[in-house]
Amino acid sequence: MSCSTASLSRRSFLTSTAAAAVTLAAHSLPAAEPPKARIAVSLDLEMCRNFPAWDDTHWDYEKGNLDDATKQYALEAARRIKAAGGRVHFFALGRTLEQANVDWLLELIREGHRIGNHTYDHVNLMAKTPAEIQYRFQRSPWLIEGEEPQQTIARNIRLAERAMIQRLGTGPSGFRTPGGYPQGLRERPDLQELLLGQGYRWVSSVYPRHDVGTAGAPPTAKVLESIDAGYAASQPFVYPSGLVELPMSPVSDIGAFRNARWPLEAFLDVTRRGIEWTIANRAIFDFLGHPACLVAKDPEFKTIDLIARLVKGAESKATFATLDEIAAPLQPT
């Protein structure tokens, strides 16, 4: 065999061997791991009607006048979630920043938690008349005299942002509508454009419709089935305008303790079901809570600790995420 023939044979052997090795390696590589489920804990910082006592209704007029118990609950919930490896995404009202001391909010920011805009006065973005905007303006209509509802709403959102910048030294991380809507902002492109025009790239406005059953009774199989359907209906999406929607997952604490009047154990069970579904489906779950409600109904932080245990226990399949982290890959470049 000539040297040239031997060299050619050797090159052919090496080439075929390398190709075989690549093929073998390709077949030996494990399949790509599916993305982890992402669990957000979001807490709305507002006072709530019916809590701590059922006949409490004055908070409708003082949504931002947070009491000490609510503030301390928010701080401790944040501490527990951080200890489990996550951060809480809070939504604050601008009126809260009228209070003399905002050190607790500054502490939350220092600890890496997020604070989004929840409007200044907890206004209804869907309001069509001045009286529908907020209880405060029903009692004190001169505060918005001469304004159309959308003017009041737009100004309320701007005021909350200005309050955050001036009192906290930072702008808001996202926007959540006071109250949730089954359709979100799908039928309101004007509101989508309003938020985009004020610099918001994502909104949390969808809360899926679901049954709660008979008030005071534990959830039935039919109720649980309705809630289960809400998990798939509360996955993030993008509106045609480019605004990202990050829905709230059922069931909120208000839905459970005000509308359904469940015992705590029922709320814990439904929360567990939701997170387990999310982990199994590698989906998104946004727990919606209110410290003013939870401090009355779950003073021992059982719900917060349950969420922490479930996420930590499934760390290969789930992780904590703030809402801005969830929104980031969905935002147009």
Protein Blocks (a to p, Z undefined) as FASTA:
>chain_A
ZZklmmmmmmmmmmmmmmmmmmmmmmmpccdddddddddddddddddehiabfklmklmm
mmmlccfklmmmmmmmmmmmmmnopacdddddfklmmpmblklmmmmmmnopacddebjn
opafkbcbfklmpmklmmmmmlmgoiafklmmmmmmmmmmmmmmmmnopacedjadehia
fklmmlmmklmmmmmmnopabdcfbdcdddebjehiacdfklmmmmmmmmmmmcccddfk
opacdddddddfklmmmmnopafklmmmmmmmmmmmmmmnopaddddddfklmmmmmmno
mmmmmmmmmmmmmmmmgccddfklmmmmmpcZZ
